[in-house]
Every structure is written in C-alpha cells, then in structure tokens.
Amino acid sequence: MEKIISRIYELIKETDNLIEFEERLHLYMDDLAAELLGEVFTRIGQAIKENKQSDHWKVERDDQKTILFSFGPVTFKRTLMYDENSEARYPLDEWLGIKKYQRRSPFVNVKVAEMASESDYREVARVLSEWTAVNISHTTVGSIVKEVGNAQAEADKEMVRELEESASLPEGKKIDFLYAEADGINVRGTTKKKQLEVCHGMTYEGWDKNGERVSLRNQKVFMTTQPSELFWKEVQARTAHEYSLEQTQVVTNSDGGPGYSAEKFQEAFSQSQYPVLNQLDDYHVKQSMNRALGWRQSEYKQGVMLALEERNKDAFILWLDTYESTLEDEKKIKRVSEFRKYILNQWDRIFDWRDKVENLPKDARGLGAMESNQRRISFRMKKRGMHWSAAGAEAMVKIKQGMLNGTLREIYLASQQRSQRKQREVKRTVRMTAILHQPQQESIGVKKGSISLYTAHTSAIGKLFKTFR
C-alpha cells in the first residue's frame, strides 16, 4: 500500500494539472490491477497444478496466456497437463471458465455488445479506446456483436425445442389478462434492393401510471429476422415458460398484415381456454385512411371515421363511393380501392377490446403501443443509410431483445460460469492459504558458542567477557 501511495504522490509532483494527473493515475491503476490479477491467476494455477499432480496428472509445460479485461490485458502462467486418460488440458482455464482461443473477458464482450446496440461500431471502438484500456477495431466490435447475439438466439431456439419435446407445459405465473402486440419493420440488406424484415412482438400484463406517464407492466419483447413461423414459436415458448394462461384472457393487437394475422395470435396463445381477442391496430387504420383520403380534414374523412366508430359498414362503403366519384386521378382511385379492401377484409377486427370484456381491469386502456416501440429498432438500424447482413441484423436484434428482457448477460455468461458442482470442487482444490502461501526456510534455532579466555577475569577483557553471559 505504501508503494502505491508513494507512486500517486510522485504523479502529483510530476504533473502540472489535474487533467493530466487523473489521466496518468487512471493508466497507473489499470496497469496495477492487470499486474495484480495476473499474479493471482498464476498463483491459483500453481495451486491447481500441485493438486492435480497428487491425482497423478502429468505436467507437460508452462505457457503464458493474455486475456483483455476492461482495465487492460492480463498475462498469467498456466500449465498444460495430461489427465489420467492422457488427454491434454489446461486446468486453470477450466477453473476460470476460459474457452479455447478466448482473448477477451466476458464482461468486455457483453459491454461492447450493449454499447453497439446504441451506437455504430466505429463510435464504440473510439469511445472504448478513450475511456478504457480496451483498444479494439470496429470489425472486432462487429464480431463481438455476432458472438453475443448468437448466444441469445441459441437460447431462444433451445427454449422452443424444450417446449416441443416436453410432455407438459411448465408451471408459470397466473394472471387474469395478458396483452400482446406484433408488427414487422424492414431494414436494408447488403444485397441491392433487398430488405430484411425484423419480426417484433411484445407482451405485457397491464399499465402503470406515474403522474402523466404510462408504462407497460412486466413487458417482454421478441425480435428476430428469421421467418415469421419461427418468430411465433419463440413467442409461444417464452410465454409458456413465463405464464400459465389457462384462465387468462389474452387481448392482442396488430395491423393484420402477412404473418401477423388473428390466427397467428390464436395459435401462439392457444393454451388459454378463452378465445383470443385480436383487434385491428388503430394507428394503421388511420394511416391507411390518410393515404387514401389525404392528410387534411374533410367531410369525407369525418364520415368514414364516424362509420368506423359506429361499425356501420353500409355508411363506410357509401362515404368511400361518394369520395371516389369525385376523383379523376387513377392513382388516387387505386389508393381508395386498396383502403376499402383492407378495411372490409379486417372488418370483424375493428373494435375496442374494452367493449368485448365484461369484467374490465381498473387500469384498462386502449392498445397500440407497438408503433412507438418500433423506434428501438429504427433508431439503431435504419439511420444514416445503414445496410445489414442477415447474420449481423439477427445478432443486433437479439442483443436488443436480451437487454430489454434483462436476459442478455445471464444467457451469455451461462457458458462462462461454473456449475454448482464445479464451484464445490474449486473450493476443495484451491484454498486461499495455498494461493497466498510464501516459501519459508526452516528455523535452526539459536546458535550457541563460547569465547576462550586466556587472561584474568579482573582484567578489561575478562570484564567484557562477563557482559556476554
């Protein structure tokens, strides 16, 4: 400790201002942390080596390995050994949970992926180099995004497989109402004029109000660029693991487009004994109406809106026919025809779910939160002319899904963490006394001897001799 304090004191004297001092202190503390952790890992490796030798493992050689942590590269020694089956292994790597060819700590990888979910890869690399000891390229950031995102994607696929192979549904939370919404959003692909669709869905249990602000209660999101069939399987699997829906009224909302029909919702939440209510998203209805009738208010728009509110099909058709008779532009006539077809095909879904349920919850509100939540994807993946590969887009949306659901770190670190059995083995194998043990020399006690006296005890030499007794 005194050495560290002395070095900090020297830095204060060597620097001219607090900015330079803090910068150099930050570098010094990073280097110190890396050096100390490397020494700790080396000592742990030595303790494990001695323990394995007692189990008849054979030592091959000592190697060095470097892992990049947030405070800098940590270099330590580990021993290559052969176990009782003559298999080559690095017991220290296994103890730490380090994979073969791993060069960065799990914390660095997951933080890089989280930062990349909000900023482009070059910006992430720049910020890391300025604020931490992590110096990586933007291409490495992209590789990390794919690695972390793939971990979340594989966990979702495994959950689907477990549900398909399970003989019964898992026991989950019981609730009276569950709300679900889904829609797709397109992002540019790397192939010219080709887009990738991101299937985006969410479930929630209700609404919480804080002043004038309303938030969704226990919101869970689902994102993937895979075909919609796989998307709905993930929705079903995640919901089945979260809830027991047998006595739950499920209320859903979508634009009715391909892949997001009422039948898809009914299938995904089929464990409920009640029919799944699916209403047509009000935002898309108004968007289609504005596209067909124009953005300005008019007598025709008011008539169409009133007909939809009162669910009067005849009045709706009459107002559209009247408006269409005033048009001469073929493009405008076509838009009106498309709007009419869209609404009439979805007519049974034009309702407010609150009119269909008898015992409404106290916090009942209209659905339609999907469109505002699409900004999570559009703000990151559609700006500045971005183009995405299929693998990169899937990894990015899975990272955002994992962050929003609070599962990203848990899932990514699952392969790095040791099992409970391994933890107990570690405690038996490595004791702190072994790690901190310092070699000592055996004490040989106090040496005894005598000085021969060849003179009288009353002499000066004789008196000196008496003082040593």
Buried (B, 14 or more C-beta within 10 A) or exposed (E): EEEEEEBBEEBEEEBEEEEEBEEBBBBBBBBBBBEEBBBBBBBBBBBBBEBBEEEEBEEEEEEEBEBBBBBBBBBBBBBBBBBEEEEEBBBBBBBBBBEEEBBBBBEBBBBBBBBBBEBBBEBBBEEBEEEBBBEBEBEBBBBBBBBBBBBBBEBBBEBBEEBEEEEEBEEBEEBEBBBBBBBBBBBBBEEEEEEBBBBBBBBBBBBEEEEEEEEBEBBBBBBBBBEBEBBBBBBBBBBBBBBBBEEBBBBBBBBBBEBBBBEBBBBBBEBBEBEBBBBBBBBBBEEBBEBBBBEEEEEBBEBBBEBBEEEEBEBBBBBBEEBBEEEEEEEBBEBBEEBBEBBEEBBEBBBEBBEEBEEEBEEBBEBBBBBEBBEBBEEBBBEEEEBBBEBBBBBBBBBBBBBBBEBBBEBBBEEBEBEEEEEEEBEEBBEEEBBEEEEEEEEEEEEEEEEEEEEEEEEEEEEEBEEEE
